[in-house]
Amino acid sequence: MALTGPSLSVMQVLIIGGTGLISAGIITHLLARQAQVTMYNRGQCERGVAQEVQRITGDRNQVDDFIATFKDRRFDVVIDMICFTPAQAEATLQAFSGRCEQLIFCSTVCTYGVKVPPQVLIDERFAQEPISQYGRDKLACERLMRQAHASGRVATTIIRPSHTYGQGSPLIDQLEFDAASWRRMERGEPVVLADDGLGLWQSTHRDDCGKLFAYAALNRRTFGEDYNATRNEVLTWRDYYAAVAAALGVAPTILSLPAGRIIRRDPGRFGLLSEITRFHGAYSSAKAVRDVPEFRCGTSLMQGAQMTFADQKRRGAWRGDAVDPVYDALVAEALSLA
């Protein structure tokens, strides 16, 4: 049931989740395709959701109720955005096998691990050897999805975002999710990078990432396939900080420390650096562009950062005057070694 003209049936899409960052982009593009979108979640966070979106309230972890909710329903496409464990994947497959034409699973590039191939860019053929529990669990879910497709239970598509950002969430720096660097930059204070900021990184705005999910829907070329979902631009972390500084209209003062020193100062706070950003993160999405030609990323990091910061300030989530003794100590240590 492809949605290619006004005379054809409207594509019915269910999003499990639907209120997260990537989901916002997915919904934007599905509505542009004139799809009928329904979301299933606990109903605890539905800010900014378009009125056209229908809602079903429930908890996917109440497995019997979750499966019963959809016993007599059918959708053309189901997109599972909040499946993180094999048990959740099994529940999704039980609920929707035979009740949808395509099941799209949101995975992660963390399933690849941290090795770097000779060509630097990681494509979908690269060995999956995750180093985090999050990545291992997502990989286990992927395997269940592939088995379901191979056995004919349901056509599955696996999509692996990397760093996705945008309105509704903070913009990470190299060290942590809720970045201190940008507030410091705005105040004219030094910021810290790990290992001279020479690691490679990719960032994709939520609306660009959402295109791949939305236009993979009922695209038969994507059935049984897996895709990276990244903007075709690879930056060093120094490039990244320069683009964000431009979004803030400032000239940054950048210092460097070895990643190990930063992590030892506060392993809990700097877990992002420990598990992910101290390693290269450069991926090829050529396969996605080939099979889903609508997947074109048009938002630069500078543009996306401007929108993200404006949204934070509008919501009162920009803590520009926050006191941060841990980060101050990092700066003092970097200056002492300079």
C-alpha positions in Angstrom: 0.0 0.0 0.0 2.4 2.7 -1.2 1.3 6.3 -0.7 2.1 7.8 -4.2 -1.1 9.7 -5.0 -4.2 11.2 -3.6 -6.4 8.5 -5.0 -4.6 5.7 -3.1 -5.3 4.7 0.5 -3.7 6.7 3.3 -0.7 5.0 4.8 -1.3 4.0 8.5 1.8 4.3 10.7 2.2 3.5 14.3 5.1 4.9 16.3 6.0 3.1 19.5 7.3 6.0 21.5 6.8 9.1 19.4 7.7 11.9 21.7 11.5 11.7 21.5 14.0 13.7 19.4 14.1 11.6 16.3 10.4 10.9 16.5 9.7 14.6 16.1 11.5 14.5 12.7 9.8 11.3 11.7 6.3 12.7 12.4 7.1 15.9 10.5 7.9 13.9 7.3 5.2 11.3 7.7 2.6 14.1 7.9 4.1 15.7 4.8 3.5 12.4 3.1 -0.1 12.6 4.2 0.2 9.5 6.3 -2.1 8.8 9.3 0.2 8.7 12.3 -0.7 7.1 15.6 1.7 7.0 18.6 1.7 4.6 21.5 3.4 5.6 24.8 2.6 6.3 28.5 1.3 9.8 27.7 3.7 11.4 30.1 5.6 13.6 27.6 3.7 14.8 24.5 4.9 18.4 24.1 4.8 19.8 20.6 3.0 16.8 19.1 0.8 17.7 16.1 -2.9 17.6 16.6 -3.3 15.3 13.6 -1.4 12.5 15.5 -3.7 10.0 17.2 -2.7 8.7 20.6 -2.9 5.3 22.3 -1.8 5.3 26.0 -0.1 2.3 27.4 3.2 0.9 28.8 5.1 -1.4 26.4 6.7 -3.1 29.4 3.3 -4.4 30.5 3.7 -7.0 27.8 0.3 -8.7 28.0 -1.6 -5.4 27.9 0.8 -4.2 25.1 0.0 -7.2 22.9 -3.7 -7.1 23.7 -4.0 -3.5 22.8 -3.1 -4.3 19.2 -4.8 -7.7 18.9 -7.5 -6.3 16.6 -5.6 -3.5 15.0 -3.6 -3.3 11.8 -1.1 -0.8 10.5 0.8 -0.6 7.3 4.1 0.3 9.1 5.1 0.1 12.8 8.2 2.1 13.9 9.6 1.0 17.2 11.6 3.9 18.7 11.9 2.7 22.3 13.0 -0.9 22.0 16.2 -1.4 23.9 16.2 -5.1 25.1 15.6 -8.5 23.4 12.5 -9.0 25.6 11.0 -5.8 24.2 11.9 -6.8 20.7 10.2 -10.2 21.2 7.1 -8.4 22.5 7.0 -6.1 19.5 7.4 -9.0 17.1 4.6 -10.9 18.9 2.3 -7.9 18.8 2.8 -7.0 15.2 3.8 -10.0 13.2 0.9 -10.5 10.8 -0.6 -7.1 11.7 1.7 -4.8 9.7 3.4 -4.9 6.4 6.7 -3.5 7.7 8.4 -3.1 11.0 11.1 -0.5 11.3 13.5 -0.8 14.2 15.5 2.1 15.6 18.9 0.7 16.4 22.2 2.6 16.9 25.7 2.9 15.4 26.9 1.8 18.9 26.4 -1.8 17.6 29.6 -1.4 15.5 32.0 -0.9 18.4 35.1 1.2 18.2 37.4 -0.3 15.6 38.2 1.9 12.6 38.3 0.3 9.1 41.0 1.1 6.6 38.7 3.5 4.7 37.8 5.2 8.1 34.1 5.4 7.3 32.0 2.5 8.7 29.3 1.2 6.4 26.7 -1.5 7.1 29.1 -4.4 6.2 31.4 -3.6 9.1 31.7 -6.1 11.9 29.3 -5.4 14.8 31.4 -5.7 18.1 29.8 -3.3 20.6 31.6 -2.3 23.7 28.7 -0.9 25.7 25.7 -2.8 27.2 23.4 -0.4 25.3 25.1 -1.5 22.0 25.0 -5.2 22.9 21.3 -5.1 23.7 20.5 -3.2 20.5 22.5 -5.8 18.5 20.6 -8.6 20.2 17.3 -6.8 19.1 18.6 -6.5 15.6 19.3 -10.2 15.4 15.7 -11.0 16.4 14.4 -8.6 13.8 16.5 -10.2 11.1 15.4 -13.6 12.1 11.7 -12.5 12.0 12.3 -11.2 8.4 14.1 -14.3 7.3 11.3 -16.5 8.6 8.6 -14.5 6.9 7.0 -13.3 10.2 7.2 -9.6 9.1 9.3 -7.5 6.8 11.8 -5.6 8.9 14.0 -2.6 8.3 16.8 -1.6 10.7 18.0 2.0 11.0 21.1 3.1 13.0 21.3 6.7 13.9 24.5 8.2 15.3 24.5 11.5 17.2 21.2 13.1 16.5 20.3 16.5 18.0 17.8 19.3 17.7 15.1 21.2 19.4 13.8 19.6 22.6 17.2 18.3 23.8 20.6 19.7 24.7 23.5 19.6 22.2 26.2 17.4 23.4 29.9 18.4 23.6 32.7 15.8 23.4 32.6 15.3 27.2 29.0 14.8 28.2 25.3 14.9 27.2 24.3 18.1 28.9 27.2 20.1 27.7 28.9 22.7 29.9 31.0 23.9 27.0 28.4 26.0 25.2 27.5 28.1 28.3 31.1 28.7 29.0 31.8 29.7 25.4 28.9 32.2 25.6 30.5 33.7 28.7 34.0 33.9 27.0 35.5 31.2 29.2 37.9 28.4 28.0 36.5 25.0 27.1 38.2 21.6 27.1 38.6 19.0 24.4 39.9 15.5 24.8 43.1 14.4 22.9 43.5 17.7 21.0 40.0 17.3 19.5 41.3 15.3 16.6 38.8 12.5 16.8 36.2 12.2 14.0 32.5 12.8 14.5 29.2 13.2 12.7 26.0 15.0 13.8 22.6 14.8 12.2 19.7 17.1 12.9 16.5 15.4 14.0 14.5 16.5 11.0 17.1 15.1 8.6 17.4 11.8 10.5 13.6 11.5 10.6 13.5 11.6 6.8 15.1 8.2 6.5 12.5 6.6 8.8 9.6 8.4 7.2 10.6 7.6 3.6 11.7 4.1 4.3 8.1 3.4 5.2 6.5 1.1 2.6 9.6 1.4 0.5 10.1 -2.2 -0.5 13.8 -1.6 -1.3 14.3 -1.2 2.4 12.6 -4.5 3.4 15.2 -6.8 5.1 17.9 -4.1 5.0 19.9 -2.1 7.5 21.0 1.5 7.2 23.2 4.1 8.8 21.3 7.4 9.3 24.0 10.1 9.3 24.7 13.4 7.6 27.3 13.1 4.9 29.8 15.4 6.7 32.6 14.2 9.0 34.2 16.7 11.4 37.0 16.7 13.9 35.9 17.7 17.4 37.8 21.0 16.8 35.6 21.6 13.7 32.5 20.7 15.7 33.4 23.2 18.5 34.2 25.9 15.9 30.8 25.4 14.2 28.9 25.6 17.5 31.0 28.7 18.5 29.9 30.3 15.2 26.3 29.5 16.1 26.8 31.4 19.4 28.7 34.3 17.6 31.8 33.9 19.6 35.5 32.9 19.1 36.3 30.0 21.4 39.3 29.4 23.6 40.0 25.7 23.4 42.2 23.7 25.7 43.1 20.0 25.6 43.5 17.2 28.1 44.1 13.5 27.5 40.7 11.7 27.6 41.9 9.4 30.5 42.5 12.4 32.7 39.1 13.8 32.1 37.3 10.5 32.8 39.3 9.9 36.0 38.1 13.2 37.4 34.5 12.1 37.3 33.8 8.7 35.6 30.0 9.0 36.1 29.7 12.4 34.6 32.0 11.8 31.6 30.6 8.4 30.6 29.8 9.7 27.1 33.5 10.4 26.6 34.5 7.1 28.1 32.3 4.8 26.0 31.7 6.8 22.8 33.3 10.2 21.9 36.9 9.4 22.7 36.7 7.1 19.7 36.2 7.9 16.0 32.6 8.0 15.0 32.4 8.3 11.2 29.8 6.4 9.2 28.7 6.1 5.6 25.0 6.5 4.7 25.6 5.9 1.0 23.4 2.8 1.1 20.5 4.8 2.7 20.8 7.5 0.0 20.8 4.9 -2.7 17.6 3.1 -1.5 15.8 6.1 0.0 16.7 9.1 -2.3 14.5 11.4 -0.2 17.1 11.1 2.6 19.1 14.3 2.0 20.5 16.2 5.0 20.0 19.9 4.6 20.7 21.3 8.1 24.3 22.3 8.9 25.6 21.9 12.4 25.8 25.7 12.8 22.2 26.1 11.7 21.0 23.2 13.9 22.9 24.5 16.9 21.3 27.9 16.5 17.8 26.3 16.5 18.7 24.0 19.4 20.0 26.8 21.6 17.1 29.1 20.8 14.7 26.3 21.8 16.6 25.8 25.1 16.5 29.5 25.9 12.8 29.7 25.0 12.1 26.7 27.4 14.2 28.1 30.2 16.6 25.1 29.9 19.7 27.2 29.2 21.6 27.4 32.5 24.0 30.2 31.4 25.2 31.1 34.9 25.6 27.6 36.3 28.5 27.2 38.7 30.6 24.1 37.7 33.6 23.4 40.0 34.4 20.1 38.2 34.7 21.7 34.8 36.7 24.6 36.4 39.1 22.1 37.7 39.5 20.6 34.2 40.3 24.0 32.8 42.9 24.7 35.6 44.5 21.3 34.9 44.7 22.0 31.1 46.2 25.4 31.7 48.8 24.0 34.0 49.9 21.5 31.3 49.8 24.0 28.4 
